[in-house]
């Protein structure tokens, strides 16, 4: 079974960025996150869509 969400740590690893930068990214207004209590999860499909959209803007 493939994971539907990833943690902020996994996001940092996936993008090759530092953990503080990953936390700054998930605080961005248009970044897709799901908050469950204090836990921050990133839906994988929404992240891929966000990445595609933002990679085309530059």
PDB file of N, CA, C and O in Angstrom:
ATOM      1  N   UNK A   1       0.831  -1.184   0.000  1.00  0.00           N
ATOM      2  CA  UNK A   1       0.000   0.000   0.000  1.00  0.00           C
ATOM      3  C   UNK A   1       0.875   1.248   0.000  1.00  0.00           C
ATOM      4  O   UNK A   1       1.776   1.384   0.827  1.00  0.00           O
ATOM      5  N   UNK A   2       0.607   2.145  -0.922  1.00  0.00           N
ATOM      6  CA  UNK A   2       1.337   3.402  -0.965  1.00  0.00           C
ATOM      7  C   UNK A   2       0.769   4.359   0.067  1.00  0.00           C
ATOM      8  O   UNK A   2      -0.432   4.361   0.338  1.00  0.00           O
ATOM      9  N   UNK A   3       1.638   5.164   0.633  1.00  0.00           N
ATOM     10  CA  UNK A   3       1.184   6.149   1.616  1.00  0.00           C
ATOM     11  C   UNK A   3       0.428   7.277   0.929  1.00  0.00           C
ATOM     12  O   UNK A   3       0.811   7.730  -0.149  1.00  0.00           O
ATOM     13  N   UNK A   4      -0.635   7.718   1.557  1.00  0.00           N
ATOM     14  CA  UNK A   4      -1.432   8.827   1.038  1.00  0.00           C
ATOM     15  C   UNK A   4      -0.904  10.176   1.510  1.00  0.00           C
ATOM     16  O   UNK A   4      -1.142  11.200   0.870  1.00  0.00           O
ATOM     17  N   UNK A   5      -0.185  10.175   2.635  1.00  0.00           N
ATOM     18  CA  UNK A   5       0.359  11.407   3.199  1.00  0.00           C
ATOM     19  C   UNK A   5       1.810  11.208   3.563  1.00  0.00           C
ATOM     20  O   UNK A   5       2.295  10.081   3.666  1.00  0.00           O
ATOM     21  N   UNK A   6       2.501  12.325   3.757  1.00  0.00           N
ATOM     22  CA  UNK A   6       3.880  12.272   4.258  1.00  0.00           C
ATOM     23  C   UNK A   6       4.044  13.307   5.363  1.00  0.00           C
ATOM     24  O   UNK A   6       3.295  14.280   5.447  1.00  0.00           O
ATOM     25  N   UNK A   7       5.028  13.073   6.195  1.00  0.00           N
ATOM     26  CA  UNK A   7       5.313  13.987   7.294  1.00  0.00           C
ATOM     27  C   UNK A   7       6.189  15.137   6.796  1.00  0.00           C
ATOM     28  O   UNK A   7       6.672  15.114   5.664  1.00  0.00           O
ATOM     29  N   UNK A   8       6.385  16.124   7.639  1.00  0.00           N
ATOM     30  CA  UNK A   8       7.258  17.244   7.278  1.00  0.00           C
ATOM     31  C   UNK A   8       8.695  16.749   7.114  1.00  0.00           C
ATOM     32  O   UNK A   8       9.422  17.236   6.249  1.00  0.00           O
ATOM     33  N   UNK A   9       9.109  15.784   7.939  1.00  0.00           N
ATOM     34  CA  UNK A   9      10.455  15.205   7.795  1.00  0.00           C
ATOM     35  C   UNK A   9      10.612  14.537   6.430  1.00  0.00           C
ATOM     36  O   UNK A   9      11.637  14.696   5.766  1.00  0.00           O
ATOM     37  N   UNK A  10       9.591  13.791   6.018  1.00  0.00           N
ATOM     38  CA  UNK A  10       9.635  13.128   4.716  1.00  0.00           C
ATOM     39  C   UNK A  10       9.626  14.151   3.587  1.00  0.00           C
ATOM     40  O   UNK A  10      10.278  13.950   2.563  1.00  0.00           O
ATOM     41  N   UNK A  11       8.898  15.236   3.765  1.00  0.00           N
ATOM     42  CA  UNK A  11       8.888  16.317   2.772  1.00  0.00           C
ATOM     43  C   UNK A  11      10.290  16.901   2.605  1.00  0.00           C
ATOM     44  O   UNK A  11      10.759  17.107   1.485  1.00  0.00           O
ATOM     45  N   UNK A  12      10.944  17.163   3.720  1.00  0.00           N
ATOM     46  CA  UNK A  12      12.303  17.705   3.674  1.00  0.00           C
ATOM     47  C   UNK A  12      13.237  16.756   2.930  1.00  0.00           C
ATOM     48  O   UNK A  12      14.041  17.193   2.106  1.00  0.00           O
ATOM     49  N   UNK A  13      13.133  15.451   3.222  1.00  0.00           N
ATOM     50  CA  UNK A  13      13.959  14.465   2.525  1.00  0.00           C
ATOM     51  C   UNK A  13      13.634  14.421   1.042  1.00  0.00           C
ATOM     52  O   UNK A  13      14.529  14.359   0.200  1.00  0.00           O
ATOM     53  N   UNK A  14      12.346  14.453   0.732  1.00  0.00           N
ATOM     54  CA  UNK A  14      11.892  14.375  -0.666  1.00  0.00           C
ATOM     55  C   UNK A  14      12.430  15.547  -1.490  1.00  0.00           C
ATOM     56  O   UNK A  14      12.855  15.363  -2.631  1.00  0.00           O
ATOM     57  N   UNK A  15      12.413  16.743  -0.916  1.00  0.00           N
ATOM     58  CA  UNK A  15      12.850  17.941  -1.637  1.00  0.00           C
ATOM     59  C   UNK A  15      14.337  18.235  -1.470  1.00  0.00           C
ATOM     60  O   UNK A  15      14.895  19.064  -2.189  1.00  0.00           O
ATOM     61  N   UNK A  16      14.974  17.558  -0.525  1.00  0.00           N
ATOM     62  CA  UNK A  16      16.404  17.815  -0.287  1.00  0.00           C
ATOM     63  C   UNK A  16      16.630  19.167   0.370  1.00  0.00           C
ATOM     64  O   UNK A  16      17.604  19.859   0.073  1.00  0.00           O
ATOM     65  N   UNK A  17      15.715  19.540   1.274  1.00  0.00           N
ATOM     66  CA  UNK A  17      15.840  20.815   1.975  1.00  0.00           C
ATOM     67  C   UNK A  17      15.943  20.556   3.476  1.00  0.00           C
ATOM     68  O   UNK A  17      15.675  19.451   3.946  1.00  0.00           O
ATOM     69  N   UNK A  18      16.330  21.575   4.212  1.00  0.00           N
ATOM     70  CA  UNK A  18      16.450  21.432   5.659  1.00  0.00           C
ATOM     71  C   UNK A  18      15.065  21.344   6.305  1.00  0.00           C
ATOM     72  O   UNK A  18      14.066  21.755   5.714  1.00  0.00           O
ATOM     73  N   UNK A  19      15.019  20.813   7.503  1.00  0.00           N
ATOM     74  CA  UNK A  19      13.756  20.700   8.228  1.00  0.00           C
ATOM     75  C   UNK A  19      13.139  22.070   8.522  1.00  0.00           C
ATOM     76  O   UNK A  19      11.929  22.227   8.359  1.00  0.00           O
ATOM     77  N   UNK A  20      13.933  23.079   8.954  1.00  0.00           N
ATOM     78  CA  UNK A  20      13.333  24.409   9.145  1.00  0.00           C
ATOM     79  C   UNK A  20      12.724  24.986   7.865  1.00  0.00           C
ATOM     80  O   UNK A  20      11.685  25.643   7.921  1.00  0.00           O
ATOM     81  N   UNK A  21      13.355  24.750   6.720  1.00  0.00           N
ATOM     82  CA  UNK A  21      12.795  25.228   5.456  1.00  0.00           C
ATOM     83  C   UNK A  21      11.503  24.485   5.118  1.00  0.00           C
ATOM     84  O   UNK A  21      10.573  25.079   4.574  1.00  0.00           O
ATOM     85  N   UNK A  22      11.439  23.200   5.435  1.00  0.00           N
ATOM     86  CA  UNK A  22      10.224  22.424   5.189  1.00  0.00           C
ATOM     87  C   UNK A  22       9.079  22.945   6.057  1.00  0.00           C
ATOM     88  O   UNK A  22       7.946  23.049   5.587  1.00  0.00           O
ATOM     89  N   UNK A  23       9.366  23.275   7.325  1.00  0.00           N
ATOM     90  CA  UNK A  23       8.327  23.834   8.188  1.00  0.00           C
ATOM     91  C   UNK A  23       7.879  25.205   7.683  1.00  0.00           C
ATOM     92  O   UNK A  23       6.696  25.534   7.770  1.00  0.00           O
ATOM     93  N   UNK A  24       8.795  25.998   7.163  1.00  0.00           N
ATOM     94  CA  UNK A  24       8.419  27.294   6.595  1.00  0.00           C
ATOM     95  C   UNK A  24       7.525  27.086   5.369  1.00  0.00           C
ATOM     96  O   UNK A  24       6.577  27.841   5.156  1.00  0.00           O
ATOM     97  N   UNK A  25       7.823  26.073   4.574  1.00  0.00           N
ATOM     98  CA  UNK A  25       7.040  25.788   3.378  1.00  0.00           C
ATOM     99  C   UNK A  25       5.607  25.385   3.732  1.00  0.00           C
ATOM    100  O   UNK A  25       4.662  25.844   3.091  1.00  0.00           O
ATOM    101  N   UNK A  26       5.440  24.536   4.740  1.00  0.00           N
ATOM    102  CA  UNK A  26       4.088  24.091   5.085  1.00  0.00           C
ATOM    103  C   UNK A  26       3.259  25.204   5.711  1.00  0.00           C
ATOM    104  O   UNK A  26       2.042  25.071   5.839  1.00  0.00           O
ATOM    105  N   UNK A  27       3.903  26.299   6.102  1.00  0.00           N
ATOM    106  CA  UNK A  27       3.174  27.452   6.630  1.00  0.00           C
ATOM    107  C   UNK A  27       2.706  28.394   5.525  1.00  0.00           C
ATOM    108  O   UNK A  27       1.930  29.315   5.781  1.00  0.00           O
ATOM    109  N   UNK A  28       3.179  28.166   4.290  1.00  0.00           N
ATOM    110  CA  UNK A  28       2.746  28.991   3.163  1.00  0.00           C
ATOM    111  C   UNK A  28       1.248  28.810   2.935  1.00  0.00           C
ATOM    112  O   UNK A  28       0.713  27.713   3.097  1.00  0.00           O
ATOM    113  N   UNK A  29       0.589  29.881   2.565  1.00  0.00           N
ATOM    114  CA  UNK A  29      -0.872  29.892   2.436  1.00  0.00           C
ATOM    115  C   UNK A  29      -1.390  28.860   1.430  1.00  0.00           C
ATOM    116  O   UNK A  29      -2.406  28.213   1.681  1.00  0.00           O
ATOM    117  N   UNK A  30      -0.709  28.701   0.305  1.00  0.00           N
ATOM    118  CA  UNK A  30      -1.217  27.819  -0.748  1.00  0.00           C
ATOM    119  C   UNK A  30      -0.638  26.404  -0.710  1.00  0.00           C
ATOM    120  O   UNK A  30      -0.907  25.611  -1.612  1.00  0.00           O
ATOM    121  N   UNK A  31       0.148  26.073   0.313  1.00  0.00           N
ATOM    122  CA  UNK A  31       0.743  24.737   0.386  1.00  0.00           C
ATOM    123  C   UNK A  31      -0.262  23.761   0.991  1.00  0.00           C
ATOM    124  O   UNK A  31      -0.862  24.061   2.024  1.00  0.00           O
ATOM    125  N   UNK A  32      -0.457  22.595   0.365  1.00  0.00           N
ATOM    126  CA  UNK A  32      -1.475  21.650   0.844  1.00  0.00           C
ATOM    127  C   UNK A  32      -1.045  20.893   2.104  1.00  0.00           C
ATOM    128  O   UNK A  32      -0.068  20.145   2.081  1.00  0.00           O
ATOM    129  N   UNK A  33      -1.764  21.088   3.180  1.00  0.00           N
ATOM    130  CA  UNK A  33      -1.489  20.363   4.420  1.00  0.00           C
ATOM    131  C   UNK A  33      -2.803  19.919   5.068  1.00  0.00           C
ATOM    132  O   UNK A  33      -3.863  20.500   4.836  1.00  0.00           O
ATOM    133  N   UNK A  34      -2.698  18.889   5.874  1.00  0.00           N
ATOM    134  CA  UNK A  34      -3.794  18.428   6.716  1.00  0.00           C
ATOM    135  C   UNK A  34      -3.258  18.463   8.137  1.00  0.00           C
ATOM    136  O   UNK A  34      -2.225  17.866   8.439  1.00  0.00           O
ATOM    137  N   UNK A  35      -3.967  19.165   9.000  1.00  0.00           N
ATOM    138  CA  UNK A  35      -3.552  19.250  10.405  1.00  0.00           C
ATOM    139  C   UNK A  35      -4.478  18.382  11.240  1.00  0.00           C
ATOM    140  O   UNK A  35      -5.699  18.530  11.204  1.00  0.00           O
ATOM    141  N   UNK A  36      -3.871  17.476  11.990  1.00  0.00           N
ATOM    142  CA  UNK A  36      -4.606  16.621  12.907  1.00  0.00           C
ATOM    143  C   UNK A  36      -3.994  16.853  14.281  1.00  0.00           C
ATOM    144  O   UNK A  36      -2.934  16.317  14.605  1.00  0.00           O
ATOM    145  N   UNK A  37      -4.672  17.652  15.070  1.00  0.00           N
ATOM    146  CA  UNK A  37      -4.085  18.076  16.345  1.00  0.00           C
ATOM    147  C   UNK A  37      -2.862  18.921  16.047  1.00  0.00           C
ATOM    148  O   UNK A  37      -2.948  19.920  15.333  1.00  0.00           O
ATOM    149  N   UNK A  38      -1.727  18.522  16.592  1.00  0.00           N
ATOM    150  CA  UNK A  38      -0.474  19.235  16.324  1.00  0.00           C
ATOM    151  C   UNK A  38       0.306  18.623  15.164  1.00  0.00           C
ATOM    152  O   UNK A  38       1.339  19.151  14.753  1.00  0.00           O
ATOM    153  N   UNK A  39      -0.192  17.515  14.647  1.00  0.00           N
ATOM    154  CA  UNK A  39       0.495  16.812  13.560  1.00  0.00           C
ATOM    155  C   UNK A  39       0.202  17.482  12.231  1.00  0.00           C
ATOM    156  O   UNK A  39      -0.938  17.852  11.950  1.00  0.00           O
ATOM    157  N   UNK A  40       1.235  17.636  11.413  1.00  0.00           N
ATOM    158  CA  UNK A  40       1.100  18.217  10.077  1.00  0.00           C
ATOM    159  C   UNK A  40       1.393  17.114   9.066  1.00  0.00           C
ATOM    160  O   UNK A  40       2.471  16.520   9.077  1.00  0.00           O
ATOM    161  N   UNK A  41       0.430  16.846   8.196  1.00  0.00           N
ATOM    162  CA  UNK A  41       0.594  15.846   7.154  1.00  0.00           C
ATOM    163  C   UNK A  41       0.383  16.496   5.797  1.00  0.00           C
ATOM    164  O   UNK A  41      -0.432  17.407   5.645  1.00  0.00           O
ATOM    165  N   UNK A  42       1.129  16.013   4.820  1.00  0.00           N
ATOM    166  CA  UNK A  42       1.035  16.548   3.466  1.00  0.00           C
ATOM    167  C   UNK A  42       0.459  15.452   2.565  1.00  0.00           C
ATOM    168  O   UNK A  42       1.078  14.398   2.415  1.00  0.00           O
ATOM    169  N   UNK A  43      -0.708  15.680   1.963  1.00  0.00           N
ATOM    170  CA  UNK A  43      -1.265  14.698   1.023  1.00  0.00           C
ATOM    171  C   UNK A  43      -0.345  14.580  -0.202  1.00  0.00           C
ATOM    172  O   UNK A  43      -0.029  15.582  -0.844  1.00  0.00           O
ATOM    173  N   UNK A  44       0.073  13.372  -0.514  1.00  0.00           N
ATOM    174  CA  UNK A  44       1.060  13.157  -1.574  1.00  0.00           C
ATOM    175  C   UNK A  44       0.554  13.659  -2.917  1.00  0.00           C
ATOM    176  O   UNK A  44       1.281  14.360  -3.621  1.00  0.00           O
ATOM    177  N   UNK A  45      -0.673  13.320  -3.289  1.00  0.00           N
ATOM    178  CA  UNK A  45      -1.198  13.742  -4.600  1.00  0.00           C
ATOM    179  C   UNK A  45      -1.306  15.264  -4.703  1.00  0.00           C
ATOM    180  O   UNK A  45      -0.968  15.842  -5.736  1.00  0.00           O
ATOM    181  N   UNK A  46      -1.776  15.911  -3.636  1.00  0.00           N
ATOM    182  CA  UNK A  46      -1.890  17.371  -3.636  1.00  0.00           C
ATOM    183  C   UNK A  46      -0.504  18.016  -3.699  1.00  0.00           C
ATOM    184  O   UNK A  46      -0.327  19.046  -4.350  1.00  0.00           O
ATOM    185  N   UNK A  47       0.473  17.414  -3.028  1.00  0.00           N
ATOM    186  CA  UNK A  47       1.846  17.928  -3.082  1.00  0.00           C
ATOM    187  C   UNK A  47       2.402  17.849  -4.503  1.00  0.00           C
ATOM    188  O   UNK A  47       3.026  18.796  -4.982  1.00  0.00           O
ATOM    189  N   UNK A  48       2.176  16.726  -5.171  1.00  0.00           N
ATOM    190  CA  UNK A  48       2.667  16.574  -6.543  1.00  0.00           C
ATOM    191  C   UNK A  48       2.037  17.622  -7.465  1.00  0.00           C
ATOM    192  O   UNK A  48       2.708  18.189  -8.327  1.00  0.00           O
ATOM    193  N   UNK A  49       0.746  17.867  -7.271  1.00  0.00           N
ATOM    194  CA  UNK A  49       0.058  18.884  -8.068  1.00  0.00           C
ATOM    195  C   UNK A  49       0.621  20.274  -7.771  1.00  0.00           C
ATOM    196  O   UNK A  49       0.861  21.057  -8.690  1.00  0.00           O
ATOM    197  N   UNK A  50       0.832  20.581  -6.487  1.00  0.00           N
ATOM    198  CA  UNK A  50       1.404  21.865  -6.078  1.00  0.00           C
ATOM    199  C   UNK A  50       2.791  22.042  -6.700  1.00  0.00           C
ATOM    200  O   UNK A  50       3.123  23.119  -7.195  1.00  0.00           O
ATOM    201  N   UNK A  51       3.587  20.989  -6.670  1.00  0.00           N
ATOM    202  CA  UNK A  51       4.950  21.046  -7.208  1.00  0.00           C
ATOM    203  C   UNK A  51       4.935  21.295  -8.712  1.00  0.00           C
ATOM    204  O   UNK A  51       5.738  22.075  -9.223  1.00  0.00           O
ATOM    205  N   UNK A  52       4.032  20.640  -9.414  1.00  0.00           N
ATOM    206  CA  UNK A  52       3.907  20.838 -10.861  1.00  0.00           C
ATOM    207  C   UNK A  52       3.526  22.277 -11.180  1.00  0.00           C
ATOM    208  O   UNK A  52       4.117  22.903 -12.060  1.00  0.00           O
ATOM    209  N   UNK A  53       2.543  22.794 -10.467  1.00  0.00           N
ATOM    210  CA  UNK A  53       2.090  24.163 -10.706  1.00  0.00           C
ATOM    211  C   UNK A  53       3.206  25.170 -10.421  1.00  0.00           C
ATOM    212  O   UNK A  53       3.421  26.099 -11.199  1.00  0.00           O
ATOM    213  N   UNK A  54       3.909  24.986  -9.315  1.00  0.00           N
ATOM    214  CA  UNK A  54       4.939  25.949  -8.942  1.00  0.00           C
ATOM    215  C   UNK A  54       6.225  25.808  -9.742  1.00  0.00           C
ATOM    216  O   UNK A  54       6.993  26.764  -9.846  1.00  0.00           O
ATOM    217  N   UNK A  55       6.472  24.638 -10.306  1.00  0.00           N
ATOM    218  CA  UNK A  55       7.666  24.489 -11.134  1.00  0.00           C
ATOM    219  C   UNK A  55       7.456  25.130 -12.502  1.00  0.00           C
ATOM    220  O   UNK A  55       8.431  25.455 -13.178  1.00  0.00           O
ATOM    221  N   UNK A  56       6.214  25.317 -12.924  1.00  0.00           N
ATOM    222  CA  UNK A  56       5.913  25.945 -14.210  1.00  0.00           C
ATOM    223  C   UNK A  56       5.898  27.461 -14.129  1.00  0.00           C
ATOM    224  O   UNK A  56       5.956  28.132 -15.160  1.00  0.00           O
ATOM    225  N   UNK A  57       5.822  28.015 -12.927  1.00  0.00           N
ATOM    226  CA  UNK A  57       5.753  29.466 -12.767  1.00  0.00           C
ATOM    227  C   UNK A  57       7.104  30.137 -12.950  1.00  0.00           C
ATOM    228  O   UNK A  57       7.164  31.333 -13.231  1.00  0.00           O
ATOM    229  N   UNK A  58       8.162  29.406 -12.799  1.00  0.00           N
ATOM    230  CA  UNK A  58       9.485  30.045 -12.859  1.00  0.00           C
ATOM    231  C   UNK A  58      10.094  30.011 -14.222  1.00  0.00           C
ATOM    232  O   UNK A  58      11.202  30.510 -14.416  1.00  0.00           O
TER     233      UNK A  58
END
